[in-house]
Amino acid sequence: MQASAVMTMTNRLASWAGARLSRRVSRSLPWIGGAIAVVTVAATMRRKGVISGALDTGLNAMPFIGAAKNVIEVARGRDFFPDRYGPTVPSRPSR
C-alpha cells in the first residue's frame, strides 16, 4: 500500500468517527443543559428569589433559548432577572 492510500483511509476513518461522535454529543446536549439547571436551581432561587430564580433557571434549561438569553445578558452587561438585595447589603452610614 502506498502512503497516500493509508493516509486517505486514516482521514476517512477520522471523518466517520468525528461525524458519529458529533451526532451523539448533539443529542445529549439538551440533557446536559437540563442537568446543570437542576443542579443550580436551589442556589439561583436563593440568590434571585423564588419566582425570578425559577424563571431564570427554566430559560437556561431550554437548549437554544437559554444560550440566546445568556448572549443577550452578556451584551447588555446585566441580568434579565437581577439578584435580590438582602440584609447583607451595607446600609448608608449614619451621621
Backbone as CSV, one residue per row, in Angstrom:
resi,resn,N_x,N_y,N_z,CA_x,CA_y,CA_z,C_x,C_y,C_z
1,MET,0.828,-1.187,0.000,0.000,0.000,0.000,0.868,1.243,0.000
2,GLN,0.413,2.231,-0.690,1.152,3.481,-0.731,0.810,4.329,0.492
3,ALA,1.686,5.267,0.793,1.489,6.137,1.953,0.228,6.990,1.791
4,SER,-0.058,7.409,0.551,-1.240,8.246,0.336,-2.531,7.462,0.537
5,ALA,-2.516,6.180,0.197,-3.706,5.346,0.391,-3.968,5.132,1.877
6,VAL,-2.900,4.953,2.645,-3.051,4.793,4.091,-3.565,6.090,4.702
7,MET,-3.035,7.200,4.241,-3.458,8.500,4.748,-4.926,8.752,4.402
8,THR,-5.341,8.381,3.214,-6.731,8.556,2.808,-7.642,7.709,3.685
9,MET,-7.226,6.477,3.950,-8.019,5.587,4.796,-8.103,6.156,6.218
10,THR,-7.007,6.686,6.728,-6.987,7.283,8.061,-7.891,8.513,8.115
11,ASN,-7.832,9.334,7.086,-8.683,10.531,7.035,-10.164,10.161,6.997
12,ARG,-10.497,9.138,6.214,-11.889,8.711,6.133,-12.384,8.174,7.469
13,LEU,-11.530,7.372,8.115,-11.895,6.813,9.403,-12.077,7.924,10.446
14,ALA,-11.169,8.896,10.452,-11.271,10.013,11.395,-12.520,10.833,11.118
15,SER,-12.832,11.042,9.855,-14.023,11.807,9.486,-15.288,11.075,9.931
16,TRP,-15.339,9.772,9.688,-16.507,8.975,10.081,-16.676,8.992,11.595
17,ALA,-15.588,8.801,12.339,-15.651,8.784,13.804,-16.059,10.157,14.335
18,GLY,-15.533,11.216,13.736,-15.902,12.564,14.167,-17.373,12.852,13.938
19,ALA,-17.898,12.441,12.798,-19.313,12.661,12.497,-20.195,11.869,13.459
20,ARG,-19.801,10.643,13.752,-20.577,9.812,14.678,-20.563,10.399,16.094
21,LEU,-19.395,10.838,16.539,-19.286,11.445,17.856,-20.071,12.756,17.919
22,SER,-20.001,13.540,16.863,-20.724,14.808,16.808,-22.233,14.585,16.916
23,ARG,-22.743,13.586,16.226,-24.164,13.273,16.293,-24.572,12.862,17.706
24,ARG,-23.740,12.028,18.322,-24.054,11.546,19.670,-24.029,12.697,20.686
25,VAL,-23.030,13.580,20.579,-22.938,14.710,21.510,-24.085,15.684,21.296
26,SER,-24.476,15.907,20.036,-25.564,16.852,19.771,-26.882,16.359,20.347
27,ARG,-27.068,15.045,20.436,-28.281,14.509,21.049,-28.262,14.666,22.565
28,SER,-27.088,14.640,23.162,-27.013,14.696,24.620,-26.929,16.119,25.161
29,LEU,-26.662,17.119,24.339,-26.524,18.490,24.824,-27.754,19.016,25.557
30,PRO,-28.968,18.805,25.072,-30.120,19.289,25.843,-30.195,18.665,27.229
31,TRP,-29.827,17.413,27.356,-29.848,16.752,28.659,-28.786,17.317,29.581
32,ILE,-27.633,17.662,29.029,-26.560,18.235,29.837,-26.999,19.595,30.388
33,GLY,-27.609,20.422,29.552,-28.109,21.727,29.999,-29.181,21.587,31.065
34,GLY,-30.065,20.628,30.899,-31.099,20.377,31.903,-30.508,19.912,33.224
35,ALA,-29.496,19.061,33.149,-28.852,18.576,34.374,-28.158,19.717,35.116
36,ILE,-27.498,20.589,34.386,-26.845,21.743,35.020,-27.889,22.650,35.664
37,ALA,-29.023,22.838,35.002,-30.087,23.676,35.554,-30.640,23.082,36.843
38,VAL,-30.825,21.766,36.877,-31.346,21.117,38.083,-30.367,21.271,39.238
39,VAL,-29.073,21.165,38.941,-28.058,21.286,39.982,-28.007,22.710,40.542
40,THR,-28.211,23.708,39.698,-28.053,25.102,40.131,-29.355,25.793,40.535
41,VAL,-30.497,25.112,40.455,-31.775,25.773,40.713,-31.884,26.284,42.147
42,ALA,-31.423,25.526,43.129,-31.547,25.968,44.525,-30.726,27.227,44.788
43,ALA,-29.494,27.250,44.296,-28.645,28.428,44.512,-29.199,29.647,43.783
44,THR,-29.729,29.436,42.591,-30.293,30.552,41.826,-31.531,31.113,42.516
45,MET,-32.391,30.227,43.028,-33.588,30.696,43.728,-33.223,31.424,45.013
46,ARG,-32.199,30.983,45.695,-31.758,31.661,46.906,-31.221,33.055,46.574
47,ARG,-30.508,33.159,45.456,-29.881,34.426,45.086,-30.864,35.402,44.442
48,LYS,-31.805,34.908,43.644,-32.691,35.785,42.875,-34.124,35.828,43.396
49,GLY,-34.469,34.943,44.310,-35.848,34.827,44.762,-36.508,33.649,44.069
50,VAL,-37.642,33.225,44.573,-38.272,32.007,44.069,-38.756,32.165,42.629
51,ILE,-39.520,33.192,42.357,-40.093,33.371,41.017,-39.002,33.687,39.992
52,SER,-38.191,34.690,40.272,-37.129,35.070,39.327,-36.123,33.946,39.134
53,GLY,-35.789,33.235,40.209,-34.853,32.121,40.111,-35.416,30.986,39.278
54,ALA,-36.710,30.700,39.458,-37.345,29.633,38.668,-37.408,30.014,37.187
55,LEU,-37.754,31.258,36.900,-37.800,31.705,35.503,-36.417,31.689,34.861
56,ASP,-35.417,32.172,35.580,-34.055,32.200,35.063,-33.554,30.786,34.789
57,THR,-33.767,29.884,35.728,-33.324,28.502,35.558,-34.096,27.816,34.445
58,GLY,-35.395,28.062,34.365,-36.203,27.463,33.302,-35.756,27.894,31.919
59,LEU,-35.451,29.177,31.763,-34.966,29.657,30.466,-33.586,29.098,30.150
60,ASN,-32.721,29.012,31.165,-31.386,28.460,30.933,-31.426,26.983,30.568
61,ALA,-32.449,26.256,31.017,-32.553,24.825,30.733,-32.976,24.552,29.293
62,MET,-33.603,25.513,28.628,-34.031,25.319,27.240,-32.828,25.483,26.312
63,PRO,-32.619,24.508,25.413,-31.379,24.475,24.635,-31.001,25.765,23.912
64,PHE,-31.779,26.271,23.015,-31.366,27.438,22.240,-31.792,28.746,22.904
65,ILE,-32.898,28.719,23.613,-33.394,29.916,24.284,-32.450,30.333,25.403
66,GLY,-31.958,29.376,26.168,-31.025,29.676,27.249,-29.723,30.267,26.732
67,ALA,-29.220,29.713,25.634,-27.988,30.251,25.052,-28.205,31.672,24.547
68,ALA,-29.346,31.914,23.896,-29.640,33.259,23.397,-29.796,34.246,24.554
69,LYS,-30.461,33.813,25.635,-30.627,34.676,26.808,-29.276,35.059,27.393
70,ASN,-28.389,34.090,27.502,-27.070,34.368,28.078,-26.238,35.286,27.189
71,VAL,-26.345,35.123,25.880,-25.618,36.008,24.962,-26.132,37.437,25.086
72,ILE,-27.451,37.605,25.158,-28.035,38.942,25.290,-27.649,39.570,26.624
73,GLU,-27.646,38.752,27.697,-27.249,39.283,29.004,-25.796,39.745,29.013
74,VAL,-24.928,39.008,28.347,-23.520,39.420,28.262,-23.398,40.709,27.474
75,ALA,-24.156,40.825,26.370,-24.104,42.038,25.555,-24.649,43.248,26.321
76,ARG,-25.716,43.037,27.098,-26.308,44.126,27.892,-25.463,44.484,29.097
77,GLY,-24.770,43.497,29.638,-23.965,43.721,30.822,-24.730,43.575,32.119
78,ARG,-25.941,43.036,32.054,-26.729,42.806,33.271,-27.729,41.678,33.024
79,ASP,-28.255,41.127,34.121,-29.193,40.012,34.043,-30.605,40.490,33.739
80,PHE,-31.404,39.620,33.100,-32.822,39.903,32.942,-33.520,39.825,34.297
81,PHE,-33.066,38.889,35.137,-33.613,38.705,36.473,-32.495,39.019,37.466
82,PRO,-32.412,40.263,37.925,-31.293,40.637,38.802,-31.387,39.959,40.160
83,ASP,-30.244,39.861,40.824,-30.196,39.308,42.179,-30.958,40.227,43.109
84,ARG,-31.623,39.637,44.078,-32.347,40.460,45.051,-31.364,40.924,46.121
85,TYR,-31.718,41.992,46.743,-30.874,42.539,47.797,-31.401,42.071,49.137
86,GLY,-30.520,41.579,49.956,-30.919,41.069,51.263,-30.304,41.878,52.377
87,PRO,-30.328,41.329,53.568,-29.780,42.053,54.723,-28.260,42.188,54.683
88,THR,-27.579,41.525,53.729,-26.122,41.615,53.667,-25.647,42.879,52.975
89,VAL,-26.559,43.626,52.345,-26.181,44.858,51.669,-25.917,45.917,52.731
90,PRO,-24.762,46.520,52.718,-24.454,47.523,53.765,-25.347,48.747,53.612
91,SER,-25.806,49.231,54.745,-26.634,50.432,54.732,-25.756,51.669,54.691
92,ARG,-26.383,52.781,54.424,-25.628,54.044,54.400,-25.177,54.378,55.804
93,PRO,-23.983,54.870,55.946,-23.524,55.233,57.295,-24.343,56.407,57.825
94,SER,-24.694,56.327,59.097,-25.466,57.417,59.711,-24.521,58.527,60.147
95,ARG,-25.034,59.731,60.160,-24.210,60.893,60.517,-24.343,61.256,61.931
